[in-house]
Amino acid sequence: MISYSDFQEAELLDLLKAGDYAAFNELYARHWSALYGSAYNVLRDRDSCMDIVQEVFVWFWEHRKKWELTSCKGYLLTAVKFKVANYIRNNKAKNSFFEKLATTQIQITDELAFEAQELMEFIKKFTNDLPDRCREIFHLSRFEQLSNKEIANKLGISEKTVENQITVALKKLRSRLGTNMMLIFFFL
């Protein structure tokens, strides 16, 4: 019996491409934990994260003949990132969050309310400094919760343009707020 644990990733990918399921299992074993961790860092929902990772691996197996890869970890992590984004965009995470929120006791102190208000004021001022089109796209995305596709259709532009403008806005916001404050913004 062959021990796939000694194989380099490029060799496993060649075997996978030929339909070797044991090579697939070895890649799965090597990367499952990192992919799950990546999804869990965002969603904090065990079942959803497991589903996302499974879907990515199933998709990877089904499309194995198309790959021209020598390493797949970065590729798989990117696929998980997009699956997580789609999951959130489709409101699955939002619904789960609000269901959990309904059963949780939250005490909003004056200090917390003040900090949240300060943060929102900062973000509003920040958006005013963005170029017109970037500001409009950022507003539609973050304040009106429209998907990139909906924004593209509404403004008559490509989804890629929407993605690029949101990326520009978030990079600028990240640099002004700092990385830790960005997490607060997305969960308010």
Secondary structure, DSSP 4 states (H G I P E B T S, - for coil): ---GGGS-HHHHHHHHHTT-HHHHHHHHHHHHHHHHHHHHHHH--HHHHHHHHHHHHHHHHHTGGG---S--HHHHHHHHHHHHHHHHHTTHHHHHHHHHHHTS-----HHHHHHHHHHHHHHHHHHHTS-HHHHHHHHHHHTS---HHHHHHHHT--HHHHHHHHHHHHHHHHHHH-HHHHHHHHH-
